[in-house]
Amino acid sequence: MNKNSHLQILTLRIVGDIVNDIKQIIKALLFAWGDPLDIKTISDICEIDYNDAIDYMEDLKKDLDITNDGLRIIRMNNKYQII
């Protein structure tokens, strides 16, 4: 494997770690907040782009549906809540 391939792999791992960190922050935020939160508030608190916040939220929602660990994210009136 050449130097560029190693750099690309490392970059993908770092990006993957950042995505997971952001999703965990959103999960903790929803858990601690208690009340439903809209995407604008989540994006402002996490200091991320509004559309990225939507993507992270949908990914996190899918992750929790797959893991079946008792937590779920529901969407109601364009707000999200962890239950």
Phi and psi in degrees as a GROMACS rama.xvg file:
@    title "Ramachandran Plot"
@    xaxis  label "Phi"
@    yaxis  label "Psi"
@TYPE xy
-88.8896  175.504  ASN-2
-61.04  -41.007  LYS-3
-64.1879  -38.3781  ASN-4
-64.1444  -42.3944  SER-5
-62.6932  -41.8734  HIS-6
-64.6201  -40.8392  LEU-7
-64.6627  -42.3936  GLN-8
-63.4515  -45.1706  ILE-9
-61.6003  -42.968  LEU-10
-61.4613  -44.5178  THR-11
-62.6597  -38.5805  LEU-12
-65.8469  -42.3863  ARG-13
-63.9829  -45.9169  ILE-14
-61.4878  -42.9002  VAL-15
-60.6163  -41.2532  GLY-16
-64.3321  -40.8795  ASP-17
-64.4543  -43.7765  ILE-18
-60.2721  -46.3479  VAL-19
-62.6379  -39.9624  ASN-20
-62.102  -44.8203  ASP-21
-63.6985  -42.3883  ILE-22
-63.8608  -37.5196  LYS-23
-68.4392  -35.9596  GLN-24
-64.358  -44.2182  ILE-25
-62.6072  -42.8414  ILE-26
-60.3225  -45.7632  LYS-27
-64.7463  -39.4516  ALA-28
-61.8441  -47.9837  LEU-29
-62.2166  -40.256  LEU-30
-65.7266  -46.3213  PHE-31
-72.8503  -36.2168  ALA-32
-66.4829  -43.4014  TRP-33
84.9658  -53.5469  GLY-34
-81.6163  158.71  ASP-35
-59.9194  142.425  PRO-36
-120.186  141.364  LEU-37
-88.6812  162.344  ASP-38
-61.5242  -37.4006  ILE-39
-59.3399  -45.1011  LYS-40
-63.7314  -44.2196  THR-41
-62.249  -45.2973  ILE-42
-65.6636  -36.8473  SER-43
-66.7282  -46.8495  ASP-44
-64.1005  -42.8955  ILE-45
-82.9247  -7.39894  CYS-46
56.2326  49.567  GLU-47
-127.458  162.66  ILE-48
-61.787  144.149  ASP-49
-55.2771  -49.1867  TYR-50
-66.6058  -34.5311  ASN-51
-64.3996  -38.3846  ASP-52
-61.6716  -39.2309  ALA-53
-62.3294  -46.4324  ILE-54
-61.6292  -45.9931  ASP-55
-61.4706  -41.509  TYR-56
-63.6482  -44.3685  MET-57
-65.8152  -39.7856  GLU-58
-62.5486  -45.0039  ASP-59
-63.4121  -41.1616  LEU-60
-59.3851  -45.3261  LYS-61
-63.9992  -42.7117  LYS-62
-57.2027  -45.7789  ASP-63
-68.9106  -33.9351  LEU-64
-64.6381  -37.5944  ASP-65
-72.7626  -43.7459  ILE-66
-71.6277  -25.1254  THR-67
51.0948  44.9765  ASN-68
-92.8671  14.0619  ASP-69
97.8649  -13.1571  GLY-70
-103.219  142.126  LEU-71
-138.527  153.734  ARG-72
-110.407  127.773  ILE-73
-113.782  151.56  ILE-74
-114.903  127.915  ARG-75
-144.252  127.199  MET-76
52.3039  45.16  ASN-77
62.0212  23.7492  ASN-78
-126.447  154.571  LYS-79
-117.593  145.567  TYR-80
-144.606  143.955  GLN-81
-94.5849  135.007  ILE-82
